């Protein structure tokens, strides 16, 4: 799995990759849902948020292979 981690780190290391990751974070992790959000919307948001966290974890492991 270490090769894919290095690829994620490389893809998101440049300015464009950082901007894309920032955009993904703003759409998911940093998004605030209103009080009237449905269960379906909440589950969809949680899945998107988990995917962005997974990408960030792969980037971190690719940048720090000993951890």
Rosetta silent file (secondary structure, phi, psi, omega in degrees, C-alpha in Angstrom):
SEQUENCE: XXXXXXXXXXXXXXXXXXXXXXXXXXXXXXXXXXXXXXXXXXXXXXXXXXXXXXXXXXXXXXXXXXX
SCORE:     score description
SCORE:     0.000 S_00000001
   1 L     0.000  -15.539 -176.029    0.000    0.000    0.000 S_00000001
   2 H   -62.784  -32.265  179.202    2.994    2.302    0.414 S_00000001
   3 H   -62.885  -44.633 -178.728    3.191    3.028   -3.316 S_00000001
   4 H   -65.559  -35.304  177.574   -0.348    4.405   -3.440 S_00000001
   5 H   -62.412  -42.283  178.449    0.350    6.549   -0.388 S_00000001
   6 H   -64.740  -37.427  178.287    3.359    8.060   -2.151 S_00000001
   7 H   -64.731  -43.475  177.324    1.228    8.724   -5.227 S_00000001
   8 H   -60.834  -44.776 -179.692   -1.406   10.546   -3.154 S_00000001
   9 H   -61.244  -41.032 -179.318    1.309   12.622   -1.495 S_00000001
  10 H   -68.074  -45.326 -177.769    2.813   13.491   -4.888 S_00000001
  11 H   -60.989  -40.175 -175.072   -0.525   14.355   -6.530 S_00000001
  12 L   -96.736    9.508 -177.109   -1.578   16.696   -3.726 S_00000001
  13 L   -82.750  -26.089 -179.241    1.859   18.241   -3.047 S_00000001
  14 L   -79.988  173.718 -178.426    1.663   20.948   -5.718 S_00000001
  15 H   -60.690  -42.679  179.810   -0.307   24.155   -5.603 S_00000001
  16 H   -63.229  -44.771  179.282   -3.151   22.735   -7.707 S_00000001
  17 H   -62.130  -39.951  178.553   -3.428   19.640   -5.527 S_00000001
  18 H   -65.602  -37.722  178.428   -3.487   21.752   -2.372 S_00000001
  19 H   -68.790  -39.100  177.466   -6.247   23.925   -3.822 S_00000001
  20 H   -63.515  -45.610  179.555   -8.287   20.864   -4.796 S_00000001
  21 H   -63.528  -39.473  176.832   -7.893   19.385   -1.318 S_00000001
  22 H   -61.944  -41.443  178.431   -8.868   22.705    0.246 S_00000001
  23 H   -63.915  -44.659  177.722  -11.962   22.796   -1.946 S_00000001
  24 H   -59.967  -41.531  177.379  -12.881   19.228   -0.953 S_00000001
  25 H   -61.725  -41.598 -178.254  -12.473   20.159    2.724 S_00000001
  26 H   -66.818  -29.955  179.153  -14.745   23.187    2.304 S_00000001
  27 H   -80.911  -17.658 -172.484  -17.431   21.000    0.726 S_00000001
  28 L  -126.804  -76.733 -171.360  -17.239   18.312    3.404 S_00000001
  29 L   -63.564  -40.683 -176.623  -15.252   18.642    6.615 S_00000001
  30 L   -90.349   -2.454 -178.686  -15.749   22.385    7.064 S_00000001
  31 L   -72.992  139.611  177.398  -19.377   22.361    5.915 S_00000001
  32 L  -110.493  123.931  179.670  -22.005   23.160    8.520 S_00000001
  33 L   -92.261  144.305  179.430  -25.341   21.444    8.133 S_00000001
  34 L   -75.074  171.170 -176.839  -28.521   23.113    9.270 S_00000001
  35 L   -69.979  -16.661 -177.020  -30.862   21.760   11.938 S_00000001
  36 L   -98.983   18.282 -179.389  -33.355   20.484    9.361 S_00000001
  37 L   -66.234  138.581  179.949  -30.944   18.138    7.602 S_00000001
  38 L   -81.407  164.068  177.069  -32.471   14.767    6.774 S_00000001
  39 H   -59.787  -38.787  179.937  -30.981   11.425    7.806 S_00000001
  40 H   -63.881  -45.044  178.537  -30.217   10.723    4.152 S_00000001
  41 H   -64.215  -40.025  179.602  -28.361   14.014    3.726 S_00000001
  42 H   -63.256  -42.608  178.196  -26.473   13.433    6.968 S_00000001
  43 H   -65.586  -41.764  178.770  -25.333    9.977    5.854 S_00000001
  44 H   -61.341  -46.218  178.845  -24.282   11.328    2.436 S_00000001
  45 H   -61.871  -42.673 -179.664  -22.293   14.132    4.085 S_00000001
  46 H   -63.273  -38.367  178.740  -20.649   11.705    6.522 S_00000001
  47 H   -66.999  -42.258  178.214  -19.557    9.442    3.651 S_00000001
  48 H   -63.623  -43.093  179.231  -18.076   12.372    1.733 S_00000001
  49 H   -61.479  -41.715  179.042  -16.317   13.581    4.862 S_00000001
  50 H   -63.581  -37.704  179.427  -14.873   10.114    5.464 S_00000001
  51 H   -65.801  -42.375  178.613  -13.509   10.000    1.914 S_00000001
  52 H   -65.300  -39.762  175.915  -11.718   13.343    2.323 S_00000001
  53 H   -61.785  -40.731  178.633  -10.271   12.139    5.640 S_00000001
  54 H   -62.071  -43.989  177.446   -9.068    8.974    3.893 S_00000001
  55 H   -60.006  -45.870  179.523   -7.350   11.055    1.201 S_00000001
  56 H   -62.653  -39.315  177.876   -5.686   13.205    3.876 S_00000001
  57 H   -64.562  -41.688  177.891   -4.533   10.107    5.768 S_00000001
  58 H   -64.096  -40.541  177.052   -3.014    8.618    2.611 S_00000001
  59 H   -61.161  -47.141 -179.373   -1.225   11.908    1.900 S_00000001
  60 H   -61.590  -42.502  179.165    0.152   12.024    5.450 S_00000001
  61 H   -68.547  -33.933  176.630    1.365    8.429    5.285 S_00000001
  62 H   -67.945  -32.296  178.215    2.930    9.096    1.886 S_00000001
  63 H   -82.625  -21.327 -177.886    4.783   12.093    3.290 S_00000001
  64 L  -132.139   70.676 -172.464    5.802   10.245    6.480 S_00000001
  65 L   -62.032  -17.326 -178.561    6.404    6.604    5.464 S_00000001
  66 L   -85.364  -10.906 -178.559    7.853    5.637    8.846 S_00000001
  67 L   -88.635    0.000    0.000    4.674    6.489   10.761 S_00000001
